[in-house]
Amino acid sequence: MTFSEAKEHAPGHLHRIFADPYSAFDNLAIERQLHLRVALQALVCEPLANGHLTLRVIHGWENGGFEPADLAHGDYRIASLDDLARVSAEYQQAIDRDVALPRDEASLLAAPLADAIAAAEARGQALDEGTRTIPARWPAFDHGLTLYTFFKVYHRLTYGEDDSYRSILCQTPEGPREIHEFHLEEGEFAVIRPTDDASVDSVLALHVSQLEPVRMLLEACRA
């Protein structure tokens, strides 16, 4: 099993800033709001100002569902909070009109999963139905742990999580990435950040329901 592909609770960029990032955003932390402002500046505002931020809006999973093929998303290169506001308005209009939400053709999980399974079988690895369909068993084949890690991130962004912060290191086909995951009273989101290349986009990922809360959070941190 390829357990080296990803590691949860791994030290990341915020460990260079905070002595203990896991407690920095707790509701009981005395300087919680300051910590949050500093973290957002480092993870979101800097790549936004440098033109290296992509907004990823996920949707499609509901009522406990988690089929990879049902997870939809839209990716948007944004350069300002006004861009974020425009994307938020676009989705809200679709919701108000009860029409299909915007979505990209590319698949976040289903297509990469099919490719990884096909590659494993081409190498002679036999995969039963459970390994193909149960996310927790994907680490049995190459790139499966990466897919399972992102599956869990998208699942927590959709359905919520008790931990206020989580830091993950993941080896993706595009290179190593840090995933900084936040579940706060003000909003829930994750930042997928390149570990050592500032020229590569960071990704601000969130569920469609969190567009306005996260926009307001970023506006408050900028003020």
Secondary structure, DSSP 4 states (H G I P E B T S, - for coil): --GGGEEET---GGGGT-S-HHHHTSTT-TTHHHHHHHHHIIIIIHHHHTT-EEEEEEE---TT---GGG-EEEEEEESSHHHHHHHHHHHHHHHHHT-PPP--SS-SSHHHHHHHHHHHHHTT----HHHHH-GGGGGGSTTHHHHHHHHHHHHHHHH--S-SEEEEEEEETTEEEEEEEEE-SS-EEEEEEESS-TTSPEEEEEEGGGHHHHHHHHHHHH-
